[in-house]
Amino acid sequence: MEQSPEALKQTPTAKEIAADFREKITGPNREYDPGDRLPAARKLAKDLGVQLMTVQSAYGQLRDEGLVLTQQGRGTFVRDPSVPLGTEPGSSPAFTALAAELSSIHDALRLLGERLDRLEQLVGDETPPSP
């Protein structure tokens, strides 16, 4: 007995769902712009024939990548890339912490660069003595 193509089709994994939406958000033929709402997780899960947790995991991957934000009771929305990560409501706590850490590292590197420039100006073209 032969099965129909639909019966052979496997349900998508969270990783595959995330990849599909990543392409729809960032790809050349983008379907979603900043501020657009993604399909409700329950409806998408039903449409794809997967568990709600699978869709929630896919949306979580996109949120952790900084592509979307989730607002409790409102839905999941495409994030505006011009707004600094971690500053908008619904940002992933991981991104908020990462953005703060990167900002601190950036400041430290800038200060170190300034110190290096001053040292190079003081030393000038002098070569250090050989040991």
All heavy atoms as an XYZ file, in Angstrom:
995
protein
N       0.834     -1.167      0.000
C       0.000      0.000      0.000
C       0.889      1.244      0.000
O       1.782      1.373      0.794
C      -0.882     -0.021      1.252
C      -1.779      1.160      1.243
S      -2.865      1.493      2.619
C      -3.250      0.061      3.445
N       0.627      2.163     -0.919
C       1.430      3.371     -1.051
C       0.812      4.502     -0.236
O      -0.393      4.666     -0.212
C       1.469      3.776     -2.533
C       2.865      3.976     -3.034
C       2.858      4.303     -4.499
O       2.707      5.483     -4.831
O       2.991      3.358     -5.287
N       1.694      5.296      0.425
C       1.206      6.417      1.211
C       1.222      7.679      0.360
O       2.039      7.828     -0.538
C       2.077      6.627      2.447
C       1.932      5.518      3.466
C       2.773      5.825      4.701
O       3.730      6.573      4.629
N       2.397      5.231      5.812
N       0.306      8.580      0.661
C       0.257      9.844     -0.071
C       1.468     10.697      0.318
O       2.047     10.497      1.381
C      -1.039     10.596      0.258
O      -1.003     11.034      1.603
N       1.829     11.660     -0.546
C       2.970     12.532     -0.222
C       2.774     13.265      1.105
O       3.719     13.504      1.827
C       3.027     13.523     -1.383
C       2.297     12.863     -2.509
C       1.301     11.944     -1.878
N       1.516     13.646      1.441
C       1.280     14.337      2.707
C       1.551     13.428      3.889
O       2.027     13.867      4.917
C      -0.165     14.863      2.780
C      -0.321     16.240      2.173
C      -1.202     16.209      0.958
O      -2.256     15.560      1.013
O      -0.845     16.811     -0.042
N       1.243     12.144      3.750
C       1.470     11.210      4.850
C       2.968     11.006      5.078
O       3.391     10.748      6.194
C       0.784      9.883      4.562
N       3.750     11.126      4.002
C       5.194     10.935      4.121
C       5.892     12.193      4.660
O       6.996     12.122      5.171
C       5.802     10.583      2.757
C       5.384      9.239      2.173
C       5.940      9.079      0.766
C       5.840      8.097      3.061
N       5.227     13.332      4.514
C       5.830     14.591      4.953
C       5.922     14.615      6.474
O       4.950     14.393      7.168
C       4.966     15.754      4.456
C       5.555     17.097      4.756
C       4.653     18.175      4.223
C       5.189     19.535      4.621
N       4.251     20.586      4.295
N       7.126     14.900      6.971
C       7.331     14.949      8.408
C       6.979     16.334      8.925
O       7.071     17.323      8.206
C       8.774     14.622      8.748
C       9.152     13.213      8.399
C      10.604     12.923      8.789
O      11.316     13.793      9.247
N      11.012     11.692      8.610
N       6.591     16.383     10.187
C       6.309     17.676     10.795
C       7.632     18.409     11.014
O       8.650     17.795     11.307
C       5.561     17.517     12.128
O       6.348     16.700     12.990
C       4.205     16.886     11.926
N       7.621     19.728     10.852
C       8.873     20.480     10.989
C       9.336     20.562     12.438
O       8.539     20.544     13.370
C       8.508     21.866     10.454
C       7.034     21.979     10.624
C       6.497     20.582     10.500
N      10.643     20.669     12.601
C      11.237     20.845     13.927
C      11.251     22.343     14.253
O      11.046     23.187     13.367
C      12.680     20.326     13.956
O      13.475     21.133     13.067
C      12.762     18.860     13.549
N      11.523     22.664     15.499
C      11.629     24.061     15.909
C      12.723     24.763     15.113
O      12.562     25.916     14.684
C      11.906     24.153     17.404
N      13.820     24.059     14.882
C      14.937     24.634     14.138
C      14.519     24.961     12.696
O      14.884     26.010     12.157
C      16.103     23.638     14.147
C      17.388     24.163     13.608
C      18.500     23.148     13.793
C      19.826     23.681     13.312
N      20.920     22.751     13.528
N      13.737     24.081     12.092
C      13.269     24.311     10.720
C      12.267     25.463     10.653
O      12.303     26.276      9.723
C      12.653     23.034     10.155
C      13.658     21.929      9.932
C      13.024     20.566      9.657
O      11.864     20.333     10.045
O      13.726     19.723      9.060
N      11.383     25.535     11.644
C      10.414     26.633     11.696
C      11.152     27.957     11.863
O      10.864     28.938     11.175
C       9.396     26.412     12.829
C       8.546     25.166     12.546
C       8.506     27.639     13.008
C       7.707     24.704     13.719
N      12.131     27.980     12.765
C      12.918     29.198     12.981
C      13.648     29.595     11.697
O      13.671     30.777     11.335
C      13.907     28.992     14.123
N      14.235     28.633     11.001
C      14.957     28.924      9.753
C      14.015     29.509      8.705
O      14.375     30.450      7.978
C      15.628     27.662      9.227
N      12.792     28.978      8.634
C      11.804     29.467      7.677
C      11.452     30.923      7.982
O      11.460     31.776      7.091
C      10.557     28.582      7.730
C       9.502     29.019      6.727
O       9.856     29.249      5.554
O       8.322     29.132      7.123
N      11.187     31.237      9.246
C      10.843     32.608      9.603
C      12.055     33.536      9.505
O      11.912     34.706      9.152
C      10.196     32.677     10.990
C       8.722     32.389     10.927
C       8.241     31.113     11.146
C       7.816     33.390     10.606
C       6.895     30.840     11.058
C       6.464     33.122     10.506
C       5.994     31.845     10.737
N      13.243     33.022      9.796
C      14.468     33.834      9.656
C      14.587     34.312      8.214
O      14.886     35.473      7.944
C      15.686     33.011     10.057
C      16.981     33.784     10.132
C      18.145     32.904     10.587
N      17.907     32.284     11.885
C      17.623     30.985     12.084
N      17.554     30.152     11.043
N      17.423     30.509     13.293
N      14.345     33.406      7.280
C      14.398     33.743      5.856
C      13.313     34.764      5.503
O      13.545     35.703      4.740
C      14.237     32.472      5.007
C      14.276     32.700      3.520
C      15.625     33.208      3.003
O      16.650     32.976      3.654
O      15.626     33.848      1.935
N      12.117     34.593      6.076
C      11.008     35.514      5.792
C      11.241     36.899      6.412
O      10.652     37.876      5.962
C       9.692     34.935      6.332
C       9.217     33.718      5.562
C       7.967     33.135      6.183
C       7.494     31.917      5.402
N       6.289     31.326      5.989
N      12.109     36.969      7.420
C      12.395     38.243      8.081
C      13.612     38.925      7.470
O      13.631     40.144      7.298
C      12.611     38.026      9.603
C      11.296     37.591     10.252
C      13.152     39.280     10.274
C      11.452     37.094     11.681
N      14.635     38.154      7.113
C      15.904     38.756      6.676
C      16.264     38.484      5.224
O      17.196     39.097      4.714
C      17.074     38.247      7.547
O      17.207     36.834      7.354
C      16.852     38.546      9.013
N      15.575     37.561      4.586
C      15.943     37.154      3.235
C      15.651     38.212      2.187
O      14.999     39.230      2.454
N      16.119     37.967      0.966
C      15.926     38.935     -0.118
C      14.445     39.121     -0.480
O      14.036     40.184     -0.913
C      16.713     38.350     -1.289
C      16.934     36.921     -0.953
C      16.871     36.798      0.541
N      13.638     38.091     -0.296
C      12.201     38.176     -0.585
C      11.413     38.266      0.711
O      10.444     37.545      0.918
C      11.747     36.958     -1.405
C      12.464     36.875     -2.726
O      12.668     37.882     -3.390
N      12.871     35.679     -3.108
N      11.856     39.152      1.563
C      11.304     39.274      2.912
C       9.788     39.444      2.889
O       9.244     40.168      2.081
C      12.029     40.414      3.607
C      11.284     41.442      4.274
C      12.144     42.501      4.889
N      13.541     42.296      4.694
C      14.482     43.119      5.019
N      14.186     44.253      5.568
N      15.738     42.853      4.806
N       9.146     38.733      3.819
C       7.694     38.801      3.953
C       7.272     39.601      5.184
O       6.110     39.985      5.297
C       7.112     37.387      4.057
C       7.292     36.563      2.800
C       6.760     35.152      2.945
O       5.772     34.945      3.699
O       7.324     34.242      2.310
N       8.212     39.809      6.104
C       7.904     40.521      7.341
C       8.848     41.707      7.500
O      10.056     41.581      7.343
C       8.058     39.602      8.556
C       7.029     38.493      8.610
C       7.320     37.224      8.130
C       5.775     38.723      9.151
C       6.382     36.212      8.176
C       4.819     37.708      9.209
C       5.134     36.457      8.717
O       4.202     35.453      8.769
N       8.276     42.862      7.824
C       9.047     44.075      8.074
C       9.065     44.366      9.570
O       8.244     43.823     10.321
C       8.415     45.259      7.332
C       8.552     45.124      5.823
O       9.649     44.741      5.371
O       7.570     45.393      5.108
N       9.976     45.250     10.015
C       9.991     45.607     11.438
C       8.603     46.066     11.902
O       7.929     46.834     11.222
C      11.001     46.756     11.505
C      11.944     46.459     10.382
C      11.069     45.903      9.287
N       8.201     45.521     13.042
C       6.893     45.859     13.606
C       5.791     44.896     13.225
O       4.733     44.872     13.857
N       6.014     44.087     12.169
C       4.988     43.121     11.762
C       4.851     42.027     12.810
O       5.839     41.592     13.408
C       5.334     42.477     10.418
C       5.142     43.410      9.233
O       4.590     44.528      9.431
O       5.545     43.032      8.117
N       3.633     41.566     12.988
C       3.355     40.508     13.958
C       3.455     39.149     13.270
O       2.900     38.962     12.182
C       1.960     40.708     14.538
C       1.612     39.715     15.602
C       0.251     40.028     16.192
N      -0.033     39.031     17.203
C      -1.232     38.752     17.617
N      -2.268     39.399     17.132
N      -1.409     37.839     18.528
N       4.149     38.228     13.910
C       4.215     36.854     13.403
C       2.903     36.158     13.748
O       2.175     36.590     14.647
C       5.392     36.109     14.029
C       6.785     36.653     13.743
C       7.842     35.711     14.312
C       7.022     36.856     12.267
N       2.592     35.056     13.075
C       1.358     34.331     13.394
C       1.331     33.907     14.864
O       2.375     33.600     15.452
C       1.422     33.099     12.483
C       2.353     33.472     11.384
C       3.339     34.431     11.983
N       0.130     33.885     15.421
C      -0.029     33.432     16.804
C       0.524     32.014     16.915
O       0.314     31.175     16.028
C      -1.491     33.472     17.205
N       1.246     31.747     17.996
C       1.913     30.455     18.172
C       0.921     29.302     18.130
O       1.180     28.271     17.508
C       2.710     30.446     19.471
N      -0.229     29.439     18.791
C      -1.232     28.356     18.799
C      -1.734     28.052     17.396
O      -1.850     26.906     17.003
C      -2.407     28.726     19.690
C      -2.108     28.641     21.153
C      -3.373     28.845     21.981
N      -3.078     29.183     23.341
C      -2.664     28.320     24.260
N      -2.518     27.058     23.936
N      -2.402     28.713     25.490
N      -2.052     29.102     16.645
C      -2.571     28.903     15.288
C      -1.506     28.286     14.390
O      -1.788     27.362     13.623
C      -3.057     30.226     14.703
C      -3.632     30.053     13.302
C      -4.201     31.331     12.768
C      -4.807     31.227     11.396
N      -4.438     30.155     10.544
N      -0.269     28.788     14.496
C       0.808     28.246     13.665
C       1.052     26.783     14.001
O       1.236     25.957     13.097
C       2.088     29.066     13.847
C       3.270     28.659     12.977
C       2.926     28.777     11.487
C       4.492     29.509     13.303
N       1.039     26.452     15.284
C       1.232     25.055     15.702
C       0.145     24.172     15.093
O       0.429     23.083     14.577
C       1.224     24.948     17.217
N      -1.076     24.638     15.134
C      -2.195     23.857     14.569
C      -2.032     23.715     13.059
O      -2.187     22.620     12.511
C      -3.517     24.537     14.905
C      -4.723     23.767     14.455
C      -6.024     24.455     14.865
C      -7.185     23.634     14.367
N      -8.470     24.288     14.621
N      -1.689     24.828     12.389
C      -1.514     24.801     10.926
C      -0.386     23.866     10.495
O      -0.481     23.200      9.462
C      -1.237     26.202     10.386
C      -2.435     27.144     10.504
O      -3.563     26.664     10.790
O      -2.236     28.360     10.333
N       0.687     23.824     11.285
C       1.843     22.989     10.935
C       1.733     21.563     11.464
O       2.549     20.708     11.120
C       3.131     23.629     11.472
C       3.527     24.984     10.875
C       4.748     25.542     11.587
C       3.779     24.864      9.378
N       0.756     21.329     12.349
C       0.603     19.994     12.928
C       1.690     19.652     13.926
O       2.135     18.506     14.005
N       2.142     20.674     14.665
C       3.188     20.458     15.670
C       2.657     20.887     17.037
O       1.613     21.527     17.148
C       4.478     21.251     15.338
C       5.069     20.797     14.020
C       4.234     22.748     15.332
N       3.418     20.560     18.066
C       3.056     20.966     19.419
C       3.320     22.469     19.586
O       4.216     23.032     18.951
C       3.892     20.201     20.451
C       3.628     18.707     20.464
C       2.219     18.389     20.945
O       1.731     18.978     21.897
N       1.575     17.455     20.263
N       2.556     23.095     20.464
C       2.727     24.513     20.763
C       4.163     24.797     21.214
O       4.757     25.806     20.820
C       1.732     24.951     21.840
C       1.857     26.381     22.347
C       1.686     27.387     21.214
C       0.852     26.638     23.457
N       4.728     23.904     22.016
C       6.103     24.096     22.508
C       7.113     24.176     21.363
O       8.129     24.867     21.477
C       6.498     22.959     23.465
C       5.782     22.996     24.797
S       6.223     24.425     25.770
C       7.901     24.030     26.168
N       6.850     23.486     20.269
C       7.750     23.511     19.115
C       7.798     24.917     18.519
O       8.872     25.456     18.242
C       7.311     22.489     18.052
O       7.250     21.199     18.654
C       8.249     22.460     16.871
N       6.625     25.528     18.349
C       6.565     26.885     17.803
C       7.161     27.875     18.806
O       7.915     28.773     18.424
C       5.113     27.283     17.446
C       5.031     28.738     17.027
C       4.589     26.386     16.332
N       6.852     27.707     20.088
C       7.416     28.592     21.102
C       8.938     28.513     21.115
O       9.623     29.520     21.277
C       6.841     28.260     22.479
C       5.383     28.650     22.610
C       4.756     28.158     23.910
O       5.194     27.173     24.495
N       3.705     28.852     24.347
N       9.477     27.317     20.918
C      10.927     27.142     20.863
C      11.505     27.847     19.630
O      12.556     28.493     19.702
C      11.277     25.655     20.836
O      12.661     25.469     20.686
N      10.823     27.734     18.496
C      11.278     28.400     17.266
C      11.284     29.914     17.461
O      12.256     30.598     17.122
C      10.377     28.016     16.096
N      10.207     30.442     18.031
C      10.133     31.881     18.279
C      11.205     32.291     19.293
O      11.783     33.371     19.185
C       8.746     32.272     18.782
C       7.678     32.376     17.689
C       7.964     32.114     16.356
C       6.383     32.748     18.004
C       6.998     32.206     15.369
C       5.403     32.850     17.027
C       5.708     32.595     15.710
O       4.750     32.694     14.741
N      11.481     31.439     20.260
C      12.535     31.713     21.239
C      13.899     31.815     20.575
O      14.713     32.676     20.945
N      14.160     30.952     19.600
C      15.434     31.017     18.868
C      15.563     32.352     18.147
O      16.621     32.990     18.171
C      15.528     29.873     17.857
C      15.702     28.504     18.475
C      15.652     27.399     17.418
O      16.153     27.558     16.322
N      15.025     26.283     17.766
N      14.481     32.777     17.501
C      14.498     34.048     16.775
C      14.666     35.229     17.739
O      15.358     36.194     17.435
C      13.209     34.210     15.964
C      12.984     33.178     14.855
C      11.594     33.322     14.271
C      14.048     33.281     13.778
N      14.042     35.129     18.913
C      14.176     36.184     19.921
C      15.614     36.251     20.424
O      16.188     37.329     20.554
C      13.202     35.944     21.075
C      13.183     37.081     22.093
C      12.172     36.878     23.204
N      12.388     35.629     23.914
C      11.586     34.562     23.850
N      10.487     34.594     23.114
N      11.858     33.471     24.516
N      16.217     35.081     20.682
C      17.598     35.044     21.155
C      18.581     35.572     20.115
O      19.661     36.043     20.455
C      17.986     33.631     21.591
C      17.290     33.201     22.871
O      16.737     34.075     23.591
O      17.282     31.990     23.152
N      18.209     35.506     18.843
C      19.046     36.040     17.765
C      18.803     37.537     17.555
O      19.480     38.166     16.743
C      18.759     35.298     16.458
C      19.182     33.848     16.477
C      18.676     33.068     15.273
O      18.307     33.691     14.248
O      18.638     31.830     15.361
N      17.828     38.080     18.269
C      17.535     39.507     18.149
C      16.667     39.866     16.962
O      16.565     41.036     16.602
N      16.012     38.883     16.356
C      15.173     39.160     15.190
C      13.749     39.542     15.567
O      13.077     40.261     14.816
C      15.138     37.943     14.255
C      16.471     37.572     13.619
C      16.353     36.285     12.824
C      16.961     38.697     12.729
N      13.257     39.035     16.687
C      11.880     39.304     17.096
C      11.833     39.629     18.584
O      12.782     39.360     19.314
C      10.936     38.093     16.827
C      10.900     37.745     15.350
C      11.315     36.887     17.663
N      10.714     40.216     19.004
C      10.445     40.380     20.430
C       9.055     39.858     20.712
O       8.180     39.930     19.871
C      10.509     41.815     20.911
C      10.750     42.971     20.049
C       9.761     44.064     20.347
C      12.092     43.468     20.526
N       8.903     39.347     21.903
C       7.610     38.823     22.324
C       7.065     39.736     23.400
O       7.762     40.062     24.350
C       7.760     37.388     22.856
O       8.319     36.582     21.818
C       6.416     36.811     23.266
N       5.818     40.154     23.223
C       5.148     40.975     24.216
C       3.999     40.163     24.791
O       3.106     39.737     24.044
C       4.661     42.279     23.600
C       5.807     43.137     23.108
C       5.341     44.395     22.397
O       4.164     44.592     22.173
N       6.292     45.229     22.042
N       4.060     39.926     26.088
C       3.073     39.094     26.770
C       1.659     39.572     26.441
O       1.332     40.740     26.597
C       3.315     39.159     28.288
C       2.514     38.164     29.075
C       2.954     36.734     28.836
O       4.106     36.476     28.521
N       2.033     35.808     28.969
N       0.846     38.661     25.962
C      -0.547     38.973     25.663
C      -0.775     39.660     24.341
O      -1.914     39.826     23.915
N       0.284     40.082     23.670
C       0.137     40.787     22.384
C       0.626     39.958     21.211
O       0.066     40.019     20.132
C       0.891     42.111     22.419
C       0.260     43.114     23.389
C       0.752     44.520     23.167
N       0.435     44.976     21.818
C       1.270     45.669     21.059
N       2.471     45.975     21.489
N       0.918     46.060     19.858
N       1.728     39.236     21.399
C       2.245     38.423     20.317
C       3.739     38.589     20.123
O       4.433     39.179     20.948
N       4.203     38.064     18.992
C       5.619     38.115     18.633
C       5.759     39.012     17.413
O       5.058     38.820     16.417
C       6.151     36.697     18.351
O       5.950     35.905     19.521
C       7.615     36.712     17.996
N       6.674     39.976     17.503
C       6.825     40.992     16.472
C       8.260     41.042     15.954
O       9.200     40.800     16.702
C       6.469     42.373     17.036
C       5.053     42.462     17.519
C       4.725     42.073     18.807
C       4.054     42.924     16.680
C       3.422     42.138     19.255
C       2.743     42.998     17.125
C       2.421     42.600     18.417
N       8.407     41.394     14.675
C       9.733     41.566     14.075
C      10.354     42.809     14.702
O       9.736     43.868     14.779
C       9.637     41.718     12.542
C      11.010     41.989     11.942
C       9.018     40.471     11.928
N      11.581     42.657     15.166
C      12.300     43.740     15.831
C      12.866     44.713     14.817
O      13.302     44.327     13.736
C      13.447     43.150     16.668
C      14.047     44.138     17.640
C      15.206     43.513     18.391
N      16.406     43.422     17.577
C      17.149     44.464     17.246
N      16.856     45.661     17.635
N      18.221     44.300     16.499
N      12.865     45.984     15.174
C      13.457     47.023     14.333
C      14.963     47.013     14.567
O      15.420     47.300     15.674
C      12.868     48.386     14.703
C      13.389     49.507     13.822
O      14.329     49.275     13.016
O      12.866     50.624     13.937
N      15.771     46.665     13.549
C      17.218     46.562     13.759
C      17.888     47.905     14.063
O      19.003     47.935     14.550
C      17.736     45.972     12.450
C      16.674     46.208     11.455
C      15.382     46.324     12.194
N      17.198     49.033     13.819
C      17.816     50.332     14.108
C      17.741     50.682     15.594
O      18.428     51.593     16.044
C      17.137     51.438     13.288
O      15.807     51.633     13.729
N      16.914     49.958     16.363
C      16.808     50.196     17.796
C      17.847     49.313     18.489
O      17.929     48.117     18.212
C      15.386     49.849     18.295
C      15.292     49.969     19.811
C      14.358     50.717     17.611
N      18.672     49.884     19.379
C      19.701     49.074     20.048
C      19.115     47.863     20.757
O      18.049     47.943     21.373
C      20.328     50.045     21.055
C      20.026     51.399     20.517
C      18.705     51.276     19.803
N      19.812     46.746     20.626
C      19.362     45.501     21.250
C      19.179     45.665     22.745
O      19.980     46.309     23.414
C      20.395     44.391     21.009
C      20.404     43.779     19.630
C      21.571     42.812     19.502
C      19.114     43.069     19.341
N      18.126     45.043     23.233
C      17.901     45.010     24.660
C      17.236     46.248     25.223
O      17.035     46.329     26.423
N      16.878     47.207     24.379
C      16.276     48.434     24.902
C      14.767     48.489     24.715
O      14.107     49.301     25.340
C      16.902     49.676     24.236
O      16.680     49.607     22.829
C      18.385     49.759     24.525
N      14.226     47.647     23.853
C      12.799     47.696     23.603
C      12.041     46.750     24.534
O      12.602     45.773     25.016
C      12.471     47.407     22.143
C      12.913     46.077     21.604
C      14.353     46.000     21.164
O      14.677     46.266     20.017
O      15.171     45.594     22.011
N      10.765     47.058     24.833
C       9.976     46.164     25.689
C       9.860     44.787     25.042
O       9.710     44.679     23.834
C       8.599     46.834     25.753
C       8.768     48.191     25.177
C      10.020     48.200     24.361
N       9.952     43.753     25.837
C       9.847     42.391     25.322
C      11.155     41.814     24.856
O      11.193     40.714     24.327
N      12.251     42.533     25.032
C      13.565     42.023     24.626
C      13.922     40.789     25.439
O      13.538     40.659     26.589
C      14.646     43.066     24.867
O      14.465     44.177     24.067
N      14.690     39.951     24.841
C      15.193     38.781     25.546
C      16.115     39.244     26.672
O      16.992     40.076     26.446
C      15.972     37.899     24.569
O      16.754     36.970     25.260
N      15.935     38.727     27.885
C      16.844     39.097     28.978
C      18.301     38.782     28.638
O      19.203     39.505     29.047
C      16.362     38.247     30.156
C      14.957     37.882     29.827
C      14.877     37.844     28.323
N      18.511     37.726     27.865
C      19.878     37.377     27.462
C      20.471     38.484     26.601
O      21.641     38.846     26.749
C      19.883     36.053     26.706
N      19.688     39.060     25.700
C      20.184     40.141     24.855
C      20.399     41.414     25.643
O      21.333     42.163     25.379
C      19.240     40.408     23.679
C      19.680     39.729     22.429
C      18.900     38.753     21.860
C      20.877     40.042     21.825
C      19.312     38.107     20.719
C      21.305     39.408     20.681
C      20.513     38.436     20.123
N      19.543     41.671     26.623
C      19.720     42.857     27.458
C      21.059     42.785     28.180
O      21.829     43.746     28.187
C      18.559     42.981     28.467
O      17.328     43.030     27.740
C      18.686     44.218     29.314
N      21.341     41.636     28.775
C      22.609     41.448     29.481
C      23.784     41.512     28.513
O      24.814     42.133     28.804
C      22.598     40.117     30.227
N      23.642     40.888     27.361
C      24.716     40.879     26.366
C      24.987     42.291     25.839
O      26.142     42.697     25.689
C      24.356     39.946     25.211
C      25.389     39.790     24.105
C      26.687     39.220     24.658
C      24.843     38.890     23.016
N      23.926     43.060     25.584
C      24.094     44.424     25.085
C      24.838     45.276     26.109
O      25.729     46.057     25.748
C      22.733     45.035     24.758
N      24.500     45.124     27.383
C      25.188     45.890     28.430
C      26.659     45.489     28.508
O      27.548     46.347     28.632
C      24.498     45.665     29.777
N      26.927     44.191     28.438
C      28.308     43.701     28.502
C      29.120     44.194     27.297
O      30.261     44.632     27.442
C      28.313     42.174     28.564
C      29.680     41.558     28.699
C      30.346     41.822     30.039
O      29.651     42.175     31.008
O      31.575     41.675     30.116
N      28.544     44.134     26.106
C      29.244     44.597     24.909
C      29.522     46.091     24.976
O      30.587     46.555     24.553
C      28.443     44.264     23.650
C      28.472     42.814     23.220
C      27.530     42.585     22.047
C      29.872     42.366     22.870
N      28.586     46.845     25.510
C      28.785     48.277     25.653
C      29.957     48.563     26.588
O      30.799     49.424     26.309
C      27.509     48.926     26.190
O      27.712     50.299     26.389
N      30.021     47.822     27.679
C      31.120     48.002     28.633
C      32.465     47.601     28.005
O      33.475     48.286     28.191
C      30.792     47.196     29.890
O      31.855     46.512     30.386
N      32.487     46.520     27.241
C      33.713     46.089     26.561
C      34.132     47.142     25.528
O      35.311     47.477     25.408
C      33.523     44.705     25.907
C      33.399     43.621     26.984
C      34.656     44.383     24.939
C      32.959     42.270     26.457
N      33.161     47.668     24.797
C      33.445     48.694     23.795
C      34.083     49.911     24.447
O      35.087     50.458     23.945
C      32.150     49.080     23.068
C      32.342     50.113     22.021
N      32.189     51.459     22.266
C      32.703     50.008     20.714
C      32.436     52.142     21.168
N      32.749     51.287     20.215
N      33.527     50.357     25.572
C      34.088     51.511     26.286
C      35.515     51.231     26.761
O      36.392     52.086     26.637
C      33.205     51.885     27.476
C      31.863     52.471     27.053
O      31.740     52.892     25.882
O      30.945     52.494     27.896
N      35.744     50.038     27.304
C      37.076     49.675     27.789
C      38.084     49.655     26.640
O      39.214     50.145     26.786
C      37.038     48.320     28.500
N      37.692     49.107     25.502
C      38.599     49.074     24.344
C      38.903     50.471     23.836
O      40.038     50.770     23.449
C      37.996     48.223     23.221
C      38.019     46.718     23.447
C      37.241     45.999     22.359
C      39.453     46.208     23.490
N      37.904     51.351     23.832
C      38.120     52.727     23.399
C      39.139     53.413     24.315
O      40.072     54.065     23.846
C      36.801     53.497     23.399
C      36.925     54.928     22.895
C      35.598     55.684     22.938
N      34.865     55.538     24.186
C      35.163     56.169     25.331
N      36.196     56.965     25.382
N      34.439     55.991     26.402
N      38.977     53.236     25.623
C      39.918     53.835     26.577
C      41.325     53.271     26.409
O      42.315     54.012     26.474
C      39.428     53.631     28.013
C      38.165     54.412     28.403
C      37.670     53.980     29.780
C      38.438     55.906     28.357
N      41.422     51.962     26.215
C      42.741     51.349     25.996
C      43.382     51.878     24.715
O      44.593     52.121     24.675
C      42.622     49.829     25.948
C      42.383     49.137     27.285
C      42.057     47.659     27.072
C      43.594     49.289     28.193
N      42.590     52.067     23.691
C      43.109     52.623     22.439
C      43.637     54.032     22.626
O      44.700     54.396     22.094
N      42.907     54.838     23.409
C      43.362     56.203     23.685
C      44.676     56.190     24.474
O      45.578     56.978     24.196
C      42.287     56.968     24.458
C      41.056     57.284     23.628
C      39.896     57.840     24.455
O      40.056     58.023     25.681
O      38.835     58.085     23.857
N      44.771     55.293     25.459
C      46.012     55.186     26.248
C      47.179     54.769     25.365
O      48.288     55.297     25.477
C      45.834     54.176     27.383
C      44.963     54.690     28.513
C      44.757     53.678     29.580
N      46.018     53.341     30.233
C      46.166     52.339     31.081
N      45.148     51.573     31.396
N      47.338     52.093     31.634
N      46.940     53.823     24.476
C      47.987     53.366     23.567
C      48.446     54.506     22.659
O      49.656     54.682     22.441
C      47.492     52.178     22.741
C      48.475     51.577     21.748
C      49.715     51.050     22.469
C      47.820     50.467     20.943
N      47.489     55.272     22.149
C      47.856     56.421     21.306
C      48.745     57.406     22.068
O      49.743     57.898     21.529
C      46.597     57.147     20.807
C      45.841     56.348     19.760
O      46.424     55.409     19.184
O      44.652     56.672     19.521
N      48.385     57.692     23.343
C      49.187     58.624     24.147
C      50.591     58.068     24.394
O      51.581     58.785     24.315
C      48.488     58.920     25.473
C      47.311     59.872     25.329
C      46.842     60.439     26.662
N      46.513     59.432     27.644
C      45.298     58.903     27.830
N      44.302     59.306     27.061
N      45.088     58.007     28.761
N      50.676     56.773     24.697
C      51.989     56.150     24.926
C      52.848     56.204     23.669
O      54.045     56.493     23.740
C      51.828     54.706     25.397
C      51.390     54.506     26.834
C      51.035     53.047     27.088
C      52.484     54.964     27.784
N      52.254     55.932     22.532
C      53.003     55.973     21.278
C      53.487     57.383     20.983
O      54.582     57.582     20.459
C      52.152     55.430     20.126
C      51.968     53.928     20.180
C      51.029     53.389     19.112
O      50.218     54.171     18.555
O      51.098     52.184     18.850
N      52.700     58.391     21.332
C      53.125     59.782     21.134
C      54.296     60.124     22.055
O      55.220     60.819     21.657
C      51.963     60.737     21.394
C      50.932     60.733     20.298
C      49.718     61.610     20.647
O      49.628     62.141     21.740
N      48.812     61.731     19.689
N      54.248     59.621     23.304
C      55.332     59.885     24.253
C      56.632     59.222     23.816
O      57.702     59.811     23.899
C      54.962     59.395     25.654
C      53.911     60.206     26.394
C      53.528     59.507     27.692
C      54.451     61.600     26.704
N      56.532     57.996     23.370
C      57.714     57.245     22.976
C      58.207     57.723     21.620
O      59.409     57.769     21.373
C      57.394     55.725     22.960
C      58.541     54.936     22.381
C      57.055     55.235     24.350
N      57.305     58.076     20.739
C      57.687     58.534     19.421
C      58.355     57.431     18.630
O      57.930     56.287     18.638
N      59.446     57.786     17.962
C      60.148     56.825     17.121
C      61.257     56.104     17.861
O      62.057     55.376     17.271
C      60.745     57.526     15.893
C      59.651     57.975     14.939
O      58.592     57.328     14.928
O      59.865     58.984     14.236
N      61.352     56.321     19.168
C      62.409     55.665     19.939
C      62.193     54.161     19.931
O      61.089     53.686     20.066
C      62.402     56.163     21.393
C      62.746     57.609     21.542
C      62.639     58.043     22.997
O      62.765     57.197     23.883
O      62.412     59.238     23.213
N      63.292     53.454     19.785
C      63.204     52.005     19.886
C      63.685     51.596     21.265
O      64.638     52.166     21.796
C      64.079     51.312     18.809
O      65.394     51.783     18.934
C      63.531     51.570     17.427
N      63.029     50.633     21.874
C      63.435     50.222     23.219
C      64.826     49.586     23.179
O      65.226     48.980     22.179
C      62.371     49.210     23.620
C      61.695     48.787     22.369
C      61.915     49.883     21.353
N      65.583     49.720     24.273
C      66.942     49.130     24.305
C      66.848     47.604     24.278
O      65.917     47.022     24.786
C      67.514     49.615     25.634
C      66.338     50.043     26.460
C      65.238     50.400     25.496
N      67.853     47.013     23.676
C      67.895     45.543     23.612
C      68.364     44.994     24.954
O      69.245     45.594     25.570
C      68.867     45.080     22.530
O      68.433     45.545     21.284
N      67.823     43.886     25.399
C      68.247     43.311     26.676
C      69.625     42.711     26.636
O      70.243     42.400     25.719
C      67.217     42.239     26.982
C      66.357     42.075     25.789
C      66.704     43.163     24.833
